[in-house]
Amino acid sequence: MTMATPMCWGCLALFALVSSVAHTSHAAPPANPEAVASAQAELRRLVWSGFETTDEIVEHIEWTWGWDEPLDTAWLRDELKAEFEKKRRDETSWPTTTDNDRLERAFAALEAHGIIALHNAGYTQQDGMSDVSERSHGARIRDARKSQIITGWCFYTGQDIKTALDSHGLWIAFGDFDGDRDRALSVARTIKRVLEHEGLRVEWNGEPGQRLRISPFDWRKRGAR
């Protein structure tokens, strides 16, 4: 005859307490309203930029968190889930071809023309130049084998995406690798021509020190979840 296992009332009580806490606890936003607004603005920018996943955005915000109080990751993930769901709903009303699709095609064509074209190249212009330098080193070695000449570069940054999301157009930096004015102008004219071929309107004053501006530019990038 088997003996019944004695019931551990202490264990049951502990289990009930843990379960109760798990079901009643809530993710907590930062106590400082300015910190809440800062985190929400940044996560909205990153979600609607369309380049990063939830995990990548969490890592990014935690890494750059500049407030004294700790950031509740559960709250942040809840906010991101809601924002991604909002973006997915909005995407259903987007046209089949967006300005971002046109930009993707244009940058691919520029690469074929020997112009390095970088999307989301860091956050600042300095970041963008660093990315160009890194990319150009490998590209020149690789493309030398294919006898393709790398004539120049262009990029836009996270700051430029923020400007585009605020409906102020998308700025495109450009240049050549030798600081030659005529070559830089030639690169800019090629970029302008290719962008316009894809149906994007480009503003530029014709000077090598002035970035190109695609305006209007309705930022609608389908992307990560």
PyMOL CGO cylinders between C-alpha atoms (Angstrom):
from pymol import cmd
from pymol.cgo import CYLINDER

trace = [
    CYLINDER, 0.00, 0.00, 0.00, 1.38, 3.44, -0.99, 0.3, 1, 1, 1, 1, 1, 1,
    CYLINDER, 1.38, 3.44, -0.99, 1.47, 6.25, 1.48, 0.3, 1, 1, 1, 1, 1, 1,
    CYLINDER, 1.47, 6.25, 1.48, 0.04, 9.65, 0.54, 0.3, 1, 1, 1, 1, 1, 1,
    CYLINDER, 0.04, 9.65, 0.54, 2.65, 12.38, 0.31, 0.3, 1, 1, 1, 1, 1, 1,
    CYLINDER, 2.65, 12.38, 0.31, 2.19, 14.85, 3.17, 0.3, 1, 1, 1, 1, 1, 1,
    CYLINDER, 2.19, 14.85, 3.17, 0.98, 18.26, 2.03, 0.3, 1, 1, 1, 1, 1, 1,
    CYLINDER, 0.98, 18.26, 2.03, 3.52, 21.04, 2.62, 0.3, 1, 1, 1, 1, 1, 1,
    CYLINDER, 3.52, 21.04, 2.62, 1.30, 23.90, 3.80, 0.3, 1, 1, 1, 1, 1, 1,
    CYLINDER, 1.30, 23.90, 3.80, 4.29, 26.22, 4.05, 0.3, 1, 1, 1, 1, 1, 1,
    CYLINDER, 4.29, 26.22, 4.05, 5.22, 25.53, 0.42, 0.3, 1, 1, 1, 1, 1, 1,
    CYLINDER, 5.22, 25.53, 0.42, 1.65, 26.09, -0.73, 0.3, 1, 1, 1, 1, 1, 1,
    CYLINDER, 1.65, 26.09, -0.73, 1.48, 29.37, 1.14, 0.3, 1, 1, 1, 1, 1, 1,
    CYLINDER, 1.48, 29.37, 1.14, 4.74, 30.55, -0.41, 0.3, 1, 1, 1, 1, 1, 1,
    CYLINDER, 4.74, 30.55, -0.41, 3.56, 29.54, -3.88, 0.3, 1, 1, 1, 1, 1, 1,
    CYLINDER, 3.56, 29.54, -3.88, 0.28, 31.40, -3.39, 0.3, 1, 1, 1, 1, 1, 1,
    CYLINDER, 0.28, 31.40, -3.39, 2.14, 34.53, -2.26, 0.3, 1, 1, 1, 1, 1, 1,
    CYLINDER, 2.14, 34.53, -2.26, 4.50, 34.47, -5.25, 0.3, 1, 1, 1, 1, 1, 1,
    CYLINDER, 4.50, 34.47, -5.25, 1.60, 33.91, -7.65, 0.3, 1, 1, 1, 1, 1, 1,
    CYLINDER, 1.60, 33.91, -7.65, -0.34, 36.79, -6.10, 0.3, 1, 1, 1, 1, 1, 1,
    CYLINDER, -0.34, 36.79, -6.10, 2.58, 39.15, -6.47, 0.3, 1, 1, 1, 1, 1, 1,
    CYLINDER, 2.58, 39.15, -6.47, 3.17, 38.04, -10.06, 0.3, 1, 1, 1, 1, 1, 1,
    CYLINDER, 3.17, 38.04, -10.06, -0.46, 38.68, -10.99, 0.3, 1, 1, 1, 1, 1, 1,
    CYLINDER, -0.46, 38.68, -10.99, -0.81, 42.03, -9.23, 0.3, 1, 1, 1, 1, 1, 1,
    CYLINDER, -0.81, 42.03, -9.23, 2.57, 43.65, -10.01, 0.3, 1, 1, 1, 1, 1, 1,
    CYLINDER, 2.57, 43.65, -10.01, 2.69, 46.23, -12.79, 0.3, 1, 1, 1, 1, 1, 1,
    CYLINDER, 2.69, 46.23, -12.79, 5.45, 47.68, -14.90, 0.3, 1, 1, 1, 1, 1, 1,
    CYLINDER, 5.45, 47.68, -14.90, 6.29, 51.09, -13.51, 0.3, 1, 1, 1, 1, 1, 1,
    CYLINDER, 6.29, 51.09, -13.51, 7.18, 54.16, -15.57, 0.3, 1, 1, 1, 1, 1, 1,
    CYLINDER, 7.18, 54.16, -15.57, 9.87, 56.53, -14.31, 0.3, 1, 1, 1, 1, 1, 1,
    CYLINDER, 9.87, 56.53, -14.31, 8.62, 58.78, -11.52, 0.3, 1, 1, 1, 1, 1, 1,
    CYLINDER, 8.62, 58.78, -11.52, 9.97, 61.89, -13.24, 0.3, 1, 1, 1, 1, 1, 1,
    CYLINDER, 9.97, 61.89, -13.24, 7.50, 63.08, -15.95, 0.3, 1, 1, 1, 1, 1, 1,
    CYLINDER, 7.50, 63.08, -15.95, 10.39, 64.49, -17.98, 0.3, 1, 1, 1, 1, 1, 1,
    CYLINDER, 10.39, 64.49, -17.98, 12.09, 61.10, -17.96, 0.3, 1, 1, 1, 1, 1, 1,
    CYLINDER, 12.09, 61.10, -17.96, 8.84, 59.46, -19.14, 0.3, 1, 1, 1, 1, 1, 1,
    CYLINDER, 8.84, 59.46, -19.14, 8.49, 61.98, -21.97, 0.3, 1, 1, 1, 1, 1, 1,
    CYLINDER, 8.49, 61.98, -21.97, 12.15, 61.52, -22.95, 0.3, 1, 1, 1, 1, 1, 1,
    CYLINDER, 12.15, 61.52, -22.95, 11.89, 57.71, -23.08, 0.3, 1, 1, 1, 1, 1, 1,
    CYLINDER, 11.89, 57.71, -23.08, 8.59, 57.81, -25.00, 0.3, 1, 1, 1, 1, 1, 1,
    CYLINDER, 8.59, 57.81, -25.00, 9.93, 60.28, -27.56, 0.3, 1, 1, 1, 1, 1, 1,
    CYLINDER, 9.93, 60.28, -27.56, 13.02, 58.17, -28.16, 0.3, 1, 1, 1, 1, 1, 1,
    CYLINDER, 13.02, 58.17, -28.16, 11.16, 54.88, -28.47, 0.3, 1, 1, 1, 1, 1, 1,
    CYLINDER, 11.16, 54.88, -28.47, 8.66, 56.46, -30.88, 0.3, 1, 1, 1, 1, 1, 1,
    CYLINDER, 8.66, 56.46, -30.88, 11.53, 57.73, -33.03, 0.3, 1, 1, 1, 1, 1, 1,
    CYLINDER, 11.53, 57.73, -33.03, 13.18, 54.33, -33.11, 0.3, 1, 1, 1, 1, 1, 1,
    CYLINDER, 13.18, 54.33, -33.11, 9.95, 52.39, -33.76, 0.3, 1, 1, 1, 1, 1, 1,
    CYLINDER, 9.95, 52.39, -33.76, 8.84, 54.63, -36.63, 0.3, 1, 1, 1, 1, 1, 1,
    CYLINDER, 8.84, 54.63, -36.63, 12.35, 54.78, -38.09, 0.3, 1, 1, 1, 1, 1, 1,
    CYLINDER, 12.35, 54.78, -38.09, 11.78, 51.14, -38.98, 0.3, 1, 1, 1, 1, 1, 1,
    CYLINDER, 11.78, 51.14, -38.98, 15.32, 49.82, -38.56, 0.3, 1, 1, 1, 1, 1, 1,
    CYLINDER, 15.32, 49.82, -38.56, 15.41, 48.23, -35.09, 0.3, 1, 1, 1, 1, 1, 1,
    CYLINDER, 15.41, 48.23, -35.09, 13.62, 45.39, -33.31, 0.3, 1, 1, 1, 1, 1, 1,
    CYLINDER, 13.62, 45.39, -33.31, 12.14, 45.58, -29.82, 0.3, 1, 1, 1, 1, 1, 1,
    CYLINDER, 12.14, 45.58, -29.82, 15.23, 44.00, -28.25, 0.3, 1, 1, 1, 1, 1, 1,
    CYLINDER, 15.23, 44.00, -28.25, 17.54, 46.38, -30.10, 0.3, 1, 1, 1, 1, 1, 1,
    CYLINDER, 17.54, 46.38, -30.10, 15.53, 49.42, -29.02, 0.3, 1, 1, 1, 1, 1, 1,
    CYLINDER, 15.53, 49.42, -29.02, 15.48, 48.27, -25.39, 0.3, 1, 1, 1, 1, 1, 1,
    CYLINDER, 15.48, 48.27, -25.39, 19.24, 47.83, -25.49, 0.3, 1, 1, 1, 1, 1, 1,
    CYLINDER, 19.24, 47.83, -25.49, 19.71, 51.22, -27.13, 0.3, 1, 1, 1, 1, 1, 1,
    CYLINDER, 19.71, 51.22, -27.13, 17.55, 53.12, -24.64, 0.3, 1, 1, 1, 1, 1, 1,
    CYLINDER, 17.55, 53.12, -24.64, 19.03, 51.35, -21.63, 0.3, 1, 1, 1, 1, 1, 1,
    CYLINDER, 19.03, 51.35, -21.63, 22.54, 52.10, -22.91, 0.3, 1, 1, 1, 1, 1, 1,
    CYLINDER, 22.54, 52.10, -22.91, 21.81, 55.80, -23.46, 0.3, 1, 1, 1, 1, 1, 1,
    CYLINDER, 21.81, 55.80, -23.46, 19.53, 56.31, -20.43, 0.3, 1, 1, 1, 1, 1, 1,
    CYLINDER, 19.53, 56.31, -20.43, 20.68, 59.58, -18.90, 0.3, 1, 1, 1, 1, 1, 1,
    CYLINDER, 20.68, 59.58, -18.90, 18.38, 59.90, -15.89, 0.3, 1, 1, 1, 1, 1, 1,
    CYLINDER, 18.38, 59.90, -15.89, 19.32, 59.17, -12.28, 0.3, 1, 1, 1, 1, 1, 1,
    CYLINDER, 19.32, 59.17, -12.28, 16.39, 56.88, -11.58, 0.3, 1, 1, 1, 1, 1, 1,
    CYLINDER, 16.39, 56.88, -11.58, 16.42, 53.31, -12.94, 0.3, 1, 1, 1, 1, 1, 1,
    CYLINDER, 16.42, 53.31, -12.94, 14.41, 52.38, -16.02, 0.3, 1, 1, 1, 1, 1, 1,
    CYLINDER, 14.41, 52.38, -16.02, 11.85, 49.59, -15.68, 0.3, 1, 1, 1, 1, 1, 1,
    CYLINDER, 11.85, 49.59, -15.68, 12.47, 47.32, -18.66, 0.3, 1, 1, 1, 1, 1, 1,
    CYLINDER, 12.47, 47.32, -18.66, 9.00, 45.76, -18.37, 0.3, 1, 1, 1, 1, 1, 1,
    CYLINDER, 9.00, 45.76, -18.37, 7.40, 49.21, -18.69, 0.3, 1, 1, 1, 1, 1, 1,
    CYLINDER, 7.40, 49.21, -18.69, 9.62, 50.01, -21.66, 0.3, 1, 1, 1, 1, 1, 1,
    CYLINDER, 9.62, 50.01, -21.66, 8.67, 46.77, -23.42, 0.3, 1, 1, 1, 1, 1, 1,
    CYLINDER, 8.67, 46.77, -23.42, 4.97, 47.47, -22.81, 0.3, 1, 1, 1, 1, 1, 1,
    CYLINDER, 4.97, 47.47, -22.81, 5.36, 50.92, -24.35, 0.3, 1, 1, 1, 1, 1, 1,
    CYLINDER, 5.36, 50.92, -24.35, 7.22, 49.46, -27.32, 0.3, 1, 1, 1, 1, 1, 1,
    CYLINDER, 7.22, 49.46, -27.32, 4.59, 46.78, -27.88, 0.3, 1, 1, 1, 1, 1, 1,
    CYLINDER, 4.59, 46.78, -27.88, 1.86, 49.43, -28.00, 0.3, 1, 1, 1, 1, 1, 1,
    CYLINDER, 1.86, 49.43, -28.00, 3.87, 51.66, -30.36, 0.3, 1, 1, 1, 1, 1, 1,
    CYLINDER, 3.87, 51.66, -30.36, 4.72, 48.79, -32.73, 0.3, 1, 1, 1, 1, 1, 1,
    CYLINDER, 4.72, 48.79, -32.73, 1.02, 47.81, -32.81, 0.3, 1, 1, 1, 1, 1, 1,
    CYLINDER, 1.02, 47.81, -32.81, 0.11, 51.40, -33.62, 0.3, 1, 1, 1, 1, 1, 1,
    CYLINDER, 0.11, 51.40, -33.62, 2.65, 51.44, -36.47, 0.3, 1, 1, 1, 1, 1, 1,
    CYLINDER, 2.65, 51.44, -36.47, 1.38, 48.13, -37.86, 0.3, 1, 1, 1, 1, 1, 1,
    CYLINDER, 1.38, 48.13, -37.86, -2.18, 49.50, -37.93, 0.3, 1, 1, 1, 1, 1, 1,
    CYLINDER, -2.18, 49.50, -37.93, -0.98, 52.63, -39.68, 0.3, 1, 1, 1, 1, 1, 1,
    CYLINDER, -0.98, 52.63, -39.68, 0.97, 50.59, -42.26, 0.3, 1, 1, 1, 1, 1, 1,
    CYLINDER, 0.97, 50.59, -42.26, -2.28, 49.09, -43.58, 0.3, 1, 1, 1, 1, 1, 1,
    CYLINDER, -2.28, 49.09, -43.58, -3.21, 52.50, -45.01, 0.3, 1, 1, 1, 1, 1, 1,
    CYLINDER, -3.21, 52.50, -45.01, 0.20, 53.16, -46.61, 0.3, 1, 1, 1, 1, 1, 1,
    CYLINDER, 0.20, 53.16, -46.61, 0.51, 53.16, -50.41, 0.3, 1, 1, 1, 1, 1, 1,
    CYLINDER, 0.51, 53.16, -50.41, 2.09, 50.15, -52.08, 0.3, 1, 1, 1, 1, 1, 1,
    CYLINDER, 2.09, 50.15, -52.08, 5.20, 52.20, -52.89, 0.3, 1, 1, 1, 1, 1, 1,
    CYLINDER, 5.20, 52.20, -52.89, 6.39, 54.70, -50.30, 0.3, 1, 1, 1, 1, 1, 1,
    CYLINDER, 6.39, 54.70, -50.30, 9.08, 57.38, -50.43, 0.3, 1, 1, 1, 1, 1, 1,
    CYLINDER, 9.08, 57.38, -50.43, 11.29, 54.97, -48.46, 0.3, 1, 1, 1, 1, 1, 1,
    CYLINDER, 11.29, 54.97, -48.46, 10.87, 52.34, -51.17, 0.3, 1, 1, 1, 1, 1, 1,
    CYLINDER, 10.87, 52.34, -51.17, 11.95, 54.93, -53.75, 0.3, 1, 1, 1, 1, 1, 1,
    CYLINDER, 11.95, 54.93, -53.75, 14.93, 55.84, -51.58, 0.3, 1, 1, 1, 1, 1, 1,
    CYLINDER, 14.93, 55.84, -51.58, 15.93, 52.18, -51.25, 0.3, 1, 1, 1, 1, 1, 1,
    CYLINDER, 15.93, 52.18, -51.25, 15.91, 51.78, -55.04, 0.3, 1, 1, 1, 1, 1, 1,
    CYLINDER, 15.91, 51.78, -55.04, 17.86, 55.00, -55.53, 0.3, 1, 1, 1, 1, 1, 1,
    CYLINDER, 17.86, 55.00, -55.53, 20.56, 54.03, -53.04, 0.3, 1, 1, 1, 1, 1, 1,
    CYLINDER, 20.56, 54.03, -53.04, 20.90, 50.61, -54.66, 0.3, 1, 1, 1, 1, 1, 1,
    CYLINDER, 20.90, 50.61, -54.66, 21.36, 52.30, -58.03, 0.3, 1, 1, 1, 1, 1, 1,
    CYLINDER, 21.36, 52.30, -58.03, 23.96, 54.67, -56.58, 0.3, 1, 1, 1, 1, 1, 1,
    CYLINDER, 23.96, 54.67, -56.58, 25.93, 51.73, -55.23, 0.3, 1, 1, 1, 1, 1, 1,
    CYLINDER, 25.93, 51.73, -55.23, 25.93, 50.31, -58.77, 0.3, 1, 1, 1, 1, 1, 1,
    CYLINDER, 25.93, 50.31, -58.77, 27.27, 53.69, -59.96, 0.3, 1, 1, 1, 1, 1, 1,
    CYLINDER, 27.27, 53.69, -59.96, 30.22, 53.42, -57.56, 0.3, 1, 1, 1, 1, 1, 1,
    CYLINDER, 30.22, 53.42, -57.56, 28.80, 55.74, -54.91, 0.3, 1, 1, 1, 1, 1, 1,
    CYLINDER, 28.80, 55.74, -54.91, 28.63, 54.36, -51.37, 0.3, 1, 1, 1, 1, 1, 1,
    CYLINDER, 28.63, 54.36, -51.37, 25.09, 55.05, -50.14, 0.3, 1, 1, 1, 1, 1, 1,
    CYLINDER, 25.09, 55.05, -50.14, 24.38, 54.44, -46.45, 0.3, 1, 1, 1, 1, 1, 1,
    CYLINDER, 24.38, 54.44, -46.45, 21.02, 54.32, -44.72, 0.3, 1, 1, 1, 1, 1, 1,
    CYLINDER, 21.02, 54.32, -44.72, 20.73, 55.36, -41.07, 0.3, 1, 1, 1, 1, 1, 1,
    CYLINDER, 20.73, 55.36, -41.07, 24.48, 56.01, -40.74, 0.3, 1, 1, 1, 1, 1, 1,
    CYLINDER, 24.48, 56.01, -40.74, 24.73, 56.57, -36.99, 0.3, 1, 1, 1, 1, 1, 1,
    CYLINDER, 24.73, 56.57, -36.99, 22.99, 59.49, -35.32, 0.3, 1, 1, 1, 1, 1, 1,
    CYLINDER, 22.99, 59.49, -35.32, 25.22, 62.50, -36.12, 0.3, 1, 1, 1, 1, 1, 1,
    CYLINDER, 25.22, 62.50, -36.12, 27.15, 63.70, -39.15, 0.3, 1, 1, 1, 1, 1, 1,
    CYLINDER, 27.15, 63.70, -39.15, 30.34, 62.61, -37.39, 0.3, 1, 1, 1, 1, 1, 1,
    CYLINDER, 30.34, 62.61, -37.39, 28.89, 59.11, -37.00, 0.3, 1, 1, 1, 1, 1, 1,
    CYLINDER, 28.89, 59.11, -37.00, 28.02, 59.11, -40.69, 0.3, 1, 1, 1, 1, 1, 1,
    CYLINDER, 28.02, 59.11, -40.69, 31.53, 60.08, -41.75, 0.3, 1, 1, 1, 1, 1, 1,
    CYLINDER, 31.53, 60.08, -41.75, 32.95, 57.34, -39.54, 0.3, 1, 1, 1, 1, 1, 1,
    CYLINDER, 32.95, 57.34, -39.54, 30.65, 54.79, -41.18, 0.3, 1, 1, 1, 1, 1, 1,
    CYLINDER, 30.65, 54.79, -41.18, 31.66, 56.02, -44.65, 0.3, 1, 1, 1, 1, 1, 1,
    CYLINDER, 31.66, 56.02, -44.65, 35.33, 55.70, -43.75, 0.3, 1, 1, 1, 1, 1, 1,
    CYLINDER, 35.33, 55.70, -43.75, 34.84, 52.15, -42.47, 0.3, 1, 1, 1, 1, 1, 1,
    CYLINDER, 34.84, 52.15, -42.47, 32.75, 51.12, -45.44, 0.3, 1, 1, 1, 1, 1, 1,
    CYLINDER, 32.75, 51.12, -45.44, 35.00, 52.76, -48.04, 0.3, 1, 1, 1, 1, 1, 1,
    CYLINDER, 35.00, 52.76, -48.04, 38.11, 50.92, -46.90, 0.3, 1, 1, 1, 1, 1, 1,
    CYLINDER, 38.11, 50.92, -46.90, 36.54, 47.53, -47.49, 0.3, 1, 1, 1, 1, 1, 1,
    CYLINDER, 36.54, 47.53, -47.49, 34.69, 48.67, -50.61, 0.3, 1, 1, 1, 1, 1, 1,
    CYLINDER, 34.69, 48.67, -50.61, 37.79, 50.01, -52.33, 0.3, 1, 1, 1, 1, 1, 1,
    CYLINDER, 37.79, 50.01, -52.33, 39.65, 46.75, -51.75, 0.3, 1, 1, 1, 1, 1, 1,
    CYLINDER, 39.65, 46.75, -51.75, 36.70, 44.63, -52.85, 0.3, 1, 1, 1, 1, 1, 1,
    CYLINDER, 36.70, 44.63, -52.85, 35.70, 46.72, -55.85, 0.3, 1, 1, 1, 1, 1, 1,
    CYLINDER, 35.70, 46.72, -55.85, 39.27, 47.06, -57.06, 0.3, 1, 1, 1, 1, 1, 1,
    CYLINDER, 39.27, 47.06, -57.06, 39.08, 43.35, -57.82, 0.3, 1, 1, 1, 1, 1, 1,
    CYLINDER, 39.08, 43.35, -57.82, 35.97, 44.01, -59.92, 0.3, 1, 1, 1, 1, 1, 1,
    CYLINDER, 35.97, 44.01, -59.92, 37.58, 47.06, -61.60, 0.3, 1, 1, 1, 1, 1, 1,
    CYLINDER, 37.58, 47.06, -61.60, 34.78, 49.29, -60.28, 0.3, 1, 1, 1, 1, 1, 1,
    CYLINDER, 34.78, 49.29, -60.28, 35.81, 52.80, -59.28, 0.3, 1, 1, 1, 1, 1, 1,
    CYLINDER, 35.81, 52.80, -59.28, 34.38, 54.16, -56.02, 0.3, 1, 1, 1, 1, 1, 1,
    CYLINDER, 34.38, 54.16, -56.02, 33.81, 57.82, -56.81, 0.3, 1, 1, 1, 1, 1, 1,
    CYLINDER, 33.81, 57.82, -56.81, 32.04, 59.14, -53.72, 0.3, 1, 1, 1, 1, 1, 1,
    CYLINDER, 32.04, 59.14, -53.72, 29.58, 58.64, -50.92, 0.3, 1, 1, 1, 1, 1, 1,
    CYLINDER, 29.58, 58.64, -50.92, 26.26, 59.76, -49.48, 0.3, 1, 1, 1, 1, 1, 1,
    CYLINDER, 26.26, 59.76, -49.48, 24.29, 59.04, -46.32, 0.3, 1, 1, 1, 1, 1, 1,
    CYLINDER, 24.29, 59.04, -46.32, 21.60, 60.19, -43.93, 0.3, 1, 1, 1, 1, 1, 1,
    CYLINDER, 21.60, 60.19, -43.93, 21.67, 59.83, -40.16, 0.3, 1, 1, 1, 1, 1, 1,
    CYLINDER, 21.67, 59.83, -40.16, 19.32, 59.25, -37.23, 0.3, 1, 1, 1, 1, 1, 1,
    CYLINDER, 19.32, 59.25, -37.23, 19.05, 63.02, -36.78, 0.3, 1, 1, 1, 1, 1, 1,
    CYLINDER, 19.05, 63.02, -36.78, 17.99, 63.32, -40.42, 0.3, 1, 1, 1, 1, 1, 1,
    CYLINDER, 17.99, 63.32, -40.42, 15.36, 60.62, -39.88, 0.3, 1, 1, 1, 1, 1, 1,
    CYLINDER, 15.36, 60.62, -39.88, 14.00, 62.59, -36.93, 0.3, 1, 1, 1, 1, 1, 1,
    CYLINDER, 14.00, 62.59, -36.93, 13.76, 65.66, -39.17, 0.3, 1, 1, 1, 1, 1, 1,
    CYLINDER, 13.76, 65.66, -39.17, 11.93, 63.61, -41.81, 0.3, 1, 1, 1, 1, 1, 1,
    CYLINDER, 11.93, 63.61, -41.81, 9.53, 62.17, -39.22, 0.3, 1, 1, 1, 1, 1, 1,
    CYLINDER, 9.53, 62.17, -39.22, 8.75, 65.78, -38.26, 0.3, 1, 1, 1, 1, 1, 1,
    CYLINDER, 8.75, 65.78, -38.26, 7.84, 66.44, -41.92, 0.3, 1, 1, 1, 1, 1, 1,
    CYLINDER, 7.84, 66.44, -41.92, 10.81, 68.67, -42.71, 0.3, 1, 1, 1, 1, 1, 1,
    CYLINDER, 10.81, 68.67, -42.71, 12.30, 66.60, -45.53, 0.3, 1, 1, 1, 1, 1, 1,
    CYLINDER, 12.30, 66.60, -45.53, 15.28, 64.24, -45.58, 0.3, 1, 1, 1, 1, 1, 1,
    CYLINDER, 15.28, 64.24, -45.58, 18.81, 65.63, -45.78, 0.3, 1, 1, 1, 1, 1, 1,
    CYLINDER, 18.81, 65.63, -45.78, 21.46, 63.68, -47.71, 0.3, 1, 1, 1, 1, 1, 1,
    CYLINDER, 21.46, 63.68, -47.71, 25.16, 64.33, -47.10, 0.3, 1, 1, 1, 1, 1, 1,
    CYLINDER, 25.16, 64.33, -47.10, 27.57, 63.67, -49.96, 0.3, 1, 1, 1, 1, 1, 1,
    CYLINDER, 27.57, 63.67, -49.96, 31.18, 64.00, -51.04, 0.3, 1, 1, 1, 1, 1, 1,
    CYLINDER, 31.18, 64.00, -51.04, 34.16, 62.46, -52.78, 0.3, 1, 1, 1, 1, 1, 1,
    CYLINDER, 34.16, 62.46, -52.78, 37.20, 60.87, -51.16, 0.3, 1, 1, 1, 1, 1, 1,
    CYLINDER, 37.20, 60.87, -51.16, 39.86, 63.36, -52.21, 0.3, 1, 1, 1, 1, 1, 1,
    CYLINDER, 39.86, 63.36, -52.21, 38.34, 66.70, -51.30, 0.3, 1, 1, 1, 1, 1, 1,
    CYLINDER, 38.34, 66.70, -51.30, 38.13, 67.66, -54.96, 0.3, 1, 1, 1, 1, 1, 1,
    CYLINDER, 38.13, 67.66, -54.96, 35.41, 70.25, -55.61, 0.3, 1, 1, 1, 1, 1, 1,
    CYLINDER, 35.41, 70.25, -55.61, 34.63, 69.18, -59.17, 0.3, 1, 1, 1, 1, 1, 1,
    CYLINDER, 34.63, 69.18, -59.17, 34.43, 65.52, -58.21, 0.3, 1, 1, 1, 1, 1, 1,
    CYLINDER, 34.43, 65.52, -58.21, 32.18, 66.30, -55.25, 0.3, 1, 1, 1, 1, 1, 1,
    CYLINDER, 32.18, 66.30, -55.25, 29.87, 68.30, -57.53, 0.3, 1, 1, 1, 1, 1, 1,
    CYLINDER, 29.87, 68.30, -57.53, 29.79, 65.43, -59.99, 0.3, 1, 1, 1, 1, 1, 1,
    CYLINDER, 29.79, 65.43, -59.99, 28.85, 63.02, -57.19, 0.3, 1, 1, 1, 1, 1, 1,
    CYLINDER, 28.85, 63.02, -57.19, 26.09, 65.36, -56.03, 0.3, 1, 1, 1, 1, 1, 1,
    CYLINDER, 26.09, 65.36, -56.03, 24.67, 65.72, -59.53, 0.3, 1, 1, 1, 1, 1, 1,
    CYLINDER, 24.67, 65.72, -59.53, 24.62, 61.94, -59.94, 0.3, 1, 1, 1, 1, 1, 1,
    CYLINDER, 24.62, 61.94, -59.94, 22.85, 61.49, -56.60, 0.3, 1, 1, 1, 1, 1, 1,
    CYLINDER, 22.85, 61.49, -56.60, 20.30, 64.17, -57.48, 0.3, 1, 1, 1, 1, 1, 1,
    CYLINDER, 20.30, 64.17, -57.48, 19.64, 62.64, -60.89, 0.3, 1, 1, 1, 1, 1, 1,
    CYLINDER, 19.64, 62.64, -60.89, 19.17, 59.12, -59.50, 0.3, 1, 1, 1, 1, 1, 1,
    CYLINDER, 19.17, 59.12, -59.50, 16.87, 60.29, -56.70, 0.3, 1, 1, 1, 1, 1, 1,
    CYLINDER, 16.87, 60.29, -56.70, 14.74, 62.28, -59.14, 0.3, 1, 1, 1, 1, 1, 1,
    CYLINDER, 14.74, 62.28, -59.14, 14.60, 59.31, -61.49, 0.3, 1, 1, 1, 1, 1, 1,
    CYLINDER, 14.60, 59.31, -61.49, 12.86, 57.42, -58.67, 0.3, 1, 1, 1, 1, 1, 1,
    CYLINDER, 12.86, 57.42, -58.67, 10.28, 60.19, -58.35, 0.3, 1, 1, 1, 1, 1, 1,
    CYLINDER, 10.28, 60.19, -58.35, 11.76, 62.08, -55.38, 0.3, 1, 1, 1, 1, 1, 1,
    CYLINDER, 11.76, 62.08, -55.38, 12.01, 65.87, -55.48, 0.3, 1, 1, 1, 1, 1, 1,
    CYLINDER, 12.01, 65.87, -55.48, 15.46, 67.19, -54.57, 0.3, 1, 1, 1, 1, 1, 1,
    CYLINDER, 15.46, 67.19, -54.57, 16.47, 70.67, -53.45, 0.3, 1, 1, 1, 1, 1, 1,
    CYLINDER, 16.47, 70.67, -53.45, 20.10, 71.78, -53.72, 0.3, 1, 1, 1, 1, 1, 1,
    CYLINDER, 20.10, 71.78, -53.72, 21.86, 75.11, -54.21, 0.3, 1, 1, 1, 1, 1, 1,
    CYLINDER, 21.86, 75.11, -54.21, 24.65, 73.61, -56.32, 0.3, 1, 1, 1, 1, 1, 1,
    CYLINDER, 24.65, 73.61, -56.32, 27.39, 74.09, -53.73, 0.3, 1, 1, 1, 1, 1, 1,
    CYLINDER, 27.39, 74.09, -53.73, 29.56, 71.21, -52.44, 0.3, 1, 1, 1, 1, 1, 1,
    CYLINDER, 29.56, 71.21, -52.44, 29.19, 72.38, -48.85, 0.3, 1, 1, 1, 1, 1, 1,
    CYLINDER, 29.19, 72.38, -48.85, 25.38, 72.20, -48.91, 0.3, 1, 1, 1, 1, 1, 1,
    CYLINDER, 25.38, 72.20, -48.91, 23.62, 68.88, -48.39, 0.3, 1, 1, 1, 1, 1, 1,
    CYLINDER, 23.62, 68.88, -48.39, 20.87, 67.70, -50.71, 0.3, 1, 1, 1, 1, 1, 1,
    CYLINDER, 20.87, 67.70, -50.71, 17.34, 67.81, -49.33, 0.3, 1, 1, 1, 1, 1, 1,
    CYLINDER, 17.34, 67.81, -49.33, 14.54, 65.53, -50.45, 0.3, 1, 1, 1, 1, 1, 1,
    CYLINDER, 14.54, 65.53, -50.45, 11.36, 67.50, -49.89, 0.3, 1, 1, 1, 1, 1, 1,
    CYLINDER, 11.36, 67.50, -49.89, 8.68, 66.56, -49.35, 0.3, 1, 1, 1, 1, 1, 1,
    CYLINDER, 8.68, 66.56, -49.35, 9.60, 63.20, -47.88, 0.3, 1, 1, 1, 1, 1, 1,
    CYLINDER, 9.60, 63.20, -47.88, 6.89, 61.17, -46.17, 0.3, 1, 1, 1, 1, 1, 1,
    CYLINDER, 6.89, 61.17, -46.17, 8.88, 58.80, -43.94, 0.3, 1, 1, 1, 1, 1, 1,
    CYLINDER, 8.88, 58.80, -43.94, 7.12, 55.42, -44.11, 0.3, 1, 1, 1, 1, 1, 1,
    CYLINDER, 7.12, 55.42, -44.11, 9.52, 52.55, -43.65, 0.3, 1, 1, 1, 1, 1, 1,
    CYLINDER, 9.52, 52.55, -43.65, 8.13, 49.09, -43.14, 0.3, 1, 1, 1, 1, 1, 1,
    CYLINDER, 8.13, 49.09, -43.14, 10.59, 47.29, -40.99, 0.3, 1, 1, 1, 1, 1, 1,
    CYLINDER, 10.59, 47.29, -40.99, 11.46, 45.44, -37.83, 0.3, 1, 1, 1, 1, 1, 1,
    CYLINDER, 11.46, 45.44, -37.83, 9.00, 44.25, -35.19, 0.3, 1, 1, 1, 1, 1, 1,
]
cmd.load_cgo(trace, "trace")
